[in-house]
């Protein structure tokens, strides 16, 4: 009898934890119940929130004052009254930190590299993300591709809906490059929902801000390469589709946006302020619009900067309420090549963003991307990718120092992996870029790091090159690849999700990538997971932790 009871209890537990969350606060407007769909709201973010007088960290300024958090732990139970259910933890802040292309092998290699960069060198050193207490796996496929791209994955983890290859912010009903399939298939990001709820929102990236991952926060486009109108075909322009740069300034009210991408914002031929003699850095727009000037004129208190000195000055200026920083014509420079006098680091941009965002009493939502990790892998140059990952780890650490875990949910994940691996039975302490201790079957040395495909394929009549340690440590060395491609490809395996803060325990097991957006919206009480009123004592949608508790109690009593 007790075995039957235990079996029933386990069935009930599975139902409560797996089925009930899907039933909680489903949208009442029809459509796909798993979809964060478009609804009309009045934005609560139009007010120019006055920042406090003190800044944290940069130039010796103090961190802003924070009011006491209503969150006591990640598992705080909901408070109830006769009229409503309150969310288990109505936390103030959310950070979604994306390691573009940083699969689990890259995480491990970065941990080893971090140790080897210490003085004295160590076999490895834990990463900041290693300290996050909750870990899960994310399935990264696009609806139409087994191995995904960054556009479809961004739609999944930022909007809560899986999309097609190379499309951003639209459901799979939209078709690549077909402008007329856009309207009606737009899906809304958690960042946009946070802004509509009155929170301050921001984007930080080391790529161009119009790139696929950051664009997933604000754009709805059927071709990820439509950075400006110059990249769009005439039928798409005639059909009313908008380029990504235009959507950056029109679709969402960003408090802060930092990254690259200047040339997509200015008219064709406009000289770049940093590279005025380079035609490749000139503005690209055919519509003669200067989107930077339009953004500045829209509201008072806005500031545009294009170098590190201006950035650090702006963050201490109490008159600056909105900040746009575009530090390169396209993507930002690799950390290996960064000019510290003109280019801010990812950690610095993250700190500036948190300082600007944290004065809003309703909280903030910040998206931070280490986008050049992905580009380094595409080039087949592991040193570029891994040093970017080290800088990303510094940004995670700095974000943790500037926020409080009891009122800030921080989620670290990758959009996808790469065909990057390392092996060869290397000795403990061997340079991550170094050679395997044994020769290959062809009698030649080989590096521990290899790529499954990419530009590192180098086979001649004499076979593959016999690499030495000096070559493998070079900043531009292409690790050997098995298949010749101009650009190395993504990998199709699951990637890690790491979380800390309120409701972080909801990240567990193996999940669809779209689950990430739903957890963040649910935990923050954002549409469609806003607390629901109870009418006349009738039951209403309640937080899943409460429903699970109510279901499990009688089952436990029955077993006893």
N, C-alpha and C positions, 0 to 999 in steps of 0.2 A: 504493500500500500504506500509506504513512504517513498518507494522508487517512483511510483506513478505520480505522487505529489511533487517530487523533485522535478520530474520531467515537465509537469504542467507549469511549475514555477519558472523553469528555464525558458519555456515557450513564452510565458508572460513577460519575462525580462527582455527577451529578444524583441517582442512586439512593442513594448513600451519604449525601448531605446532606439529602435529602427523605424517603426511605422509612425508613432505619435509625433516625432519632430516634423514629419512631412505634413501632418494634419494641422499643425499649429499655425494659426493666422494666415491661412492661404488667401491669396488675393481674391476679392469678391467680384472682380470684373471679368472673369472668364479667361480663356486662353490656357496656355501651358502653365500648370500649377507650379512647376519648378522654375519658372521664368521671372526674372525681375523686369516687369513690363513698364511701359511708359504710363505715367499718371500725371495729372496736373496738380501743381503745388505752388503756393506762394513762397518764394525764396526768403528765408529768414537771414540771409547773409549779405543783404545790401548795406547794412550799417557798417560804417568804417570804424571798427573797434579800435579804441585808443590803447596803444601799448603802454605798458608800465615803463618807468624811467630807467630801470636797470636791465642789462643784458647779461647773459651767462657766458662765461668762458672767453669769448673773443674779445681781444683788447683789454682783458682784465675786468670786464663788467660782471656784475653779479647776476645770478639766474633769477627769472621772474618769480614773484610770489605766487603760490598756488593755494587755493582754498582747500580745506580738508575734503578728502574723497569720501563718497558714499559707499565705496566698495571696500569690503574688509578682507575678502579672499576671492580666489577664482571660483569657489563653489558656494558663494553666499546664496542662501535660500530666498525665494521671493517673499516680499511683504504684501499682505492683502488688506483690502478694506471692503466695504459693502458695494463700492462702485467700480473698482478696477483691480486688475492684477498689475503689480509693478514688476518690471524686468528684474531677474535675479541680481543683476549688477548693471546699473545705468552708468557705465564708465564714461569718462570725458573724452578720451583720446584713443585714436587707432592709428597704427603704423603698419602698412603693408610694404615689406622690404623684398624686392625681387632681385635674385641673382641670375641675370640673364644667361642661360646656357650652362648654369653651374650644377651639373649632375653630381651624384654621390662620388664618383671617382675624382672629380675636380675638388670637392670638399676635402677629401682625404689628402690629396696632393697639396692643397693649400695649407692644411694643418702641418704637414711635414716641412713645407717651405718656411712657414712661420717659425718653426723651431730652429731651422738652419740659419735663419736671419738673426737669431739671438746672439748675444755676446756673453759667455762662450756659446757656440752652436749646440743645439740639442737635437735629438732624433725627431722630436715633434713638440708642438706646443698647442694646447687647446685653443680653439677659436671661440670668439664671443658667442656665436650661435650654438656652440656645443653645450653651453650652460642653460639653454632653454629646456624647461622640464617636460614639455609635451611634444611628441614627434609622431608624424604620420607619413604616409606615402600618397602621392597624387598621380593619377592616370592622365597622361598628357595628350592623348590622341585628339586630332580634329575630327569633325563629323565625317569628312570625306578623305582623310589621310591618316594612315596608321602611324606615320612619323610626322609630327606637326611642325608648323612654323610659329613665329612669335605673335602673329596677328590673331590667329585662331585661339591660341592659348591665352593671350591677354583678354580676349572676350570672355573666356571661361572663368578665369580666376578673379577678374575685375567686375564682370557683369553677372556672373552666375548662370550663364548659358553657353553651351558649346557651339562653336561656329565652324564655318568652312575655312579651308586653307586660304591665306592672304586676305581675308576680310576682317574688318574691325568693327566692333560695337553693333553687329547685326546678327540675327539668328541664322540658322542654316537654311532658312527659306530664301535668303538673299544669295545671289550667285556672283561669283568672282567676275569683276569687270563689267557687270551688267547694271548700269545706273538705275534702270527702271525697276529693279528688284529691291531697292533700298527702302523706299517709303513704306511704312507699315511694319517693317521688320526690325526697327531699331530696338535695342535693349539698353537699359540704363545702368551705369556703373554705380558701385557703392560710393565712390567719391562724389558723384553728382547727388546721390540721395543724402549723403552727409551734408552737403552744401544746402540742399533744400530744407534740411532740418535745422539750419542755422549755424552749423559748425563751420569753422574756417578750414579751407582745404588747400593742399599744395602738392606739387610734383617736383621731384629732383631726379636727374638722370645724367649719366656721362655720355649718352648718345644725343642726337638731335631730339628736341622735345616733340617733334612730329613723328618720331619713330614708332614702330608698331606697339611696343609695350606701354610707353607713356600715353600714346594716343588712345589706348583702350579705356582710359579714364574719361574721355570727353568726345571722341569722334565716332561717327557712324559712316563707314565708307566701304565700298566693295572692292577697293584696290589699295593695299597698304602703301603703295608707292606714289600715291597722289599727294605728295608733300605740299606742292603749290599748284596753282592753276596751270602752270606751264607743263606739268607732267600729265595733264588730263586730256583725253581725246575730245574733239569738238562735240560729238553726240552726248557725252556725259555732261559737258558744260551746258549744252542746250537743254538737257533734261533736268536741269536744276540741281544737280549734285554739286557739293562744295568740297574744295580741297581741305586737307587736314589742318593747314595753318590757319585758315579762316575759321574753322570750327574751334580751334584753340581759344580764340578771343570771343567767339559768339556763343558757344554752347554751355560754358560753365564760368562762374565767377571765381577764379583762382586768386587766393591771397598771395601765393608765391609760386613761381615756376622758374626753375633753374636748370640749365643744360646748354646744349648747342642748338644750331639751326637758324642762325640769323638770316641767311640768304633767301630763305623761303618766305620771309616776312616783308621784304622790300621790293620795289619795282625793278624790273629788268635793267641791268646795267648800273644799279646803285653801287658805288664803291664801298667796300667793306672798311670799317674804321681801323681794323688791325692790319689788314692786307690790302691797302688801297690800290696797289699796282697789279694785283692778281685778278685776272678776269674770271677765273674759276670760283673766286670768293664773292663775286658781284651778286646783287639781288637777281632773283629769277622770275618775279611775277610779271605776267603779261597784262593783268588788269589795272596796272599802274597804282594799285593800292599799297599804302605803307601801313601795314598792320600794327607795327610798333607804335606809330603816332596815333592811330585810331584807338588803340588800347589805352594809351596815356591820356587822351582827351575825354574818354568816356566818363571818368569819375575823378574827382580831386584826390590827392594823396597817393597817386601812383608814381612809381619810379622805375626807370629802365637803366640797367648797367650792362657793360660788356667786358669788364675786366675785374680781377680780384680786388684791387685797391678800392674801386667804386663799390663793390659788393660789401666789403667790410665797413666802409663808411656809411652805407645806406642802412645797415642793420642797427646802427647806433643813433640814427636820425629819427626822433619821435614823430616827425611829420609824415614819414613814409608808412602808408597803410597797406599798399599792395606793391609787390616787387616782381619784376621780370628781369632775369639775368640770362643773356645768351652769349656764351663765351667763345664760340667758334662759328664759322659760316655753316659747317655741317656738324658731324660728331665731334665731341671733345677729344683732346689728345690722350694717348695712352699715358698711364702713370709713369712709365719708363722715360717718356719724352716730355712730360709736363714742365712748363716754365713757371716756376713758383712765383715769379714776379707779376705774371699776368693771368694765370689760370688757377682758379681755386681747386682744391682737392674735393673729393666726394664727401669726406668727413666735414670739411668746412661748410660746404653747401648744405649738408644735413643740419648742422648746428644753426646756421642762419635761418633755415626754414622753420625749425622748431621754435626759435626765438620769436619769429614773426607770428607764428600760428598760436602760440600758447597763451596769448592774452585774451582770447575769446572765452568768456565764461561758459559758453555752451560746448567748448572743446574743439578738437581738430581731427582731421583725417589727413595723413601724409603718405604719399607713395614715393619710395626711394628705390632707384634701380641702378645696379652696377652693370650697365649695358655693354661696356667694352670687354667684359669677360667673354661674352658671346662672339664678339668680332675678332678677338684674338684667336679663339678656337677656329673660326671660319678661315682665318689665314694660315692655320696649321702651325702657329708659333706659340708654343705652350708658355714660354716665359712671359709673353704679353698677357695672356689670359690669367696666369697664376698671380702675377704682380697686381693685376686689377682686382683679383679676389682678395688679396691681402689688404688693399686699400678699402675694399668693401667691408671687410671685417672691422677695420678701424671705425668706419661709419656706424656700424651696428653698435660697437662699444660706446661711441660718443652719444648716440641716441639714447642708450640705456642710462648714461650718466645724467642726461638732461631731463629724463622723464621718471615717473614713479610707477612701479609695477602694479600698485594697487588701483590705479585709475587709467592705465594705458595698456591696451591689448597690442602686442607686437607680434607680427607673423612674418616669418622669413621663408621664402620658397623660391623655386626656380620655375621658369616657364617651360623649360624642356632641358634635355641633356644634349651631349655631343658624342661622337664616336671617338672619344678620348679614353685612353686607358694607360695603365703602367703596370709592369710586371718584370719578369726576368730574374727573379730570386735575388734581387740586390741586397747587399749587406746592410744591416742597420746603420744609419748615419750616412749612407751614400747620398750624394747630391741628388735631389729629385730630378735634375736634368742630366744626371750622369749615366754611365754605361753599366750594362749587366756584367756580372763577373765572369761569365762564360762566353765563348764565341758561339756564333750561330752555325748552322749546318754548312754554310758557305765559307766558313773560316774567318768571317769578318765580325767586327764588333757591332753592337747595336745598343741603342739607348733604351732605358727603362720605359720612357714615355713613347708611345706610338699612336698614330691615328688610323682608323679604319679606312679612311679615304681623304683626299685633299691634295693640296699643292706639294706636299712633301714626297710624293711618288717620284723617285729618281732612279730609274733603271736604264743602263746602257748596255753595250755589247759585253762589257766587263762585269755586268751585274749591278747590284746596288752599291752605293758608296761605302767605304770603310770608315765610319765616323770615328773621330777621336774626341777626347774630353774637352779640348779647347773649342772645337766647333760646337759641341752640344751646349756649352755654357754661353754662347753668343746671344746677344739680345734679339737677333733677327733669324735665328736658326729655325728652319722648318723641320720638325720631327718627321721621320719617315712614315709614309702612308702606303697602304696596300693597294689602293685604287686611285688612278690619276683623275683629279678634279681640280678645276680652277678655285673652287671654294669648298671647304670641308662641310659636311652636312650635320644636321641635328641627329640625335639618337632618339629612339622610340621608347626607352625604358621609363619606369616610374621615377619621379624625383621626390625629394624630401620636403616635408612641411615641418617647421619648427615654430613653436609658439610659447609665449609667456604672457601673464597678465590675466585680467578678468575673462572668464569663459574660455580660456586657452585649453581647458580639458576637453573641449568638444572636438579638438583635432586628435584623432586616434585612428588606428587601423589603416586600411587602404580605401581611398576615397576618389570619386570623380573630381577632376580639377575644379569644376564649377561649384563644388561644395564649399570652397574657400570663401567665395563672395557671400554665400548664404549664411555662413557662420558669422562673418563680420557684420553683416546687416542685422542678423538676429541678436547678436550680443550687444550691439549698440542701440537696439530698439528702433532701427530704421525701417522705412517702408520696404517690403510689405509685412514686416515683423514688428510693427508698432503695437504698444499695449492696447488691448481692446476693453471697452466699457462693458460692464455687466448690467443688464437691464432687468429690473424687477425680480431679482433673485434667480433668473434663468442662467444656465451655464453659458460660458463664452470661452473663446479660445484662450488658453492659459499657457504660460511658459512650459516647455516640455519637461523641465526638471520637476515641476509640480505634478503634472499629469502622470509621469512615470512613478512618482512616489505614491500617488493615490492608487494606482493600479497594483503596485507591488505589495502594499500593506496587507490586503486581504489574502493574497497568495501566500505570504509568509505566515500569516496566522493560520491558514488552512493546513499548511504543512505541519505546524506545531500540534 
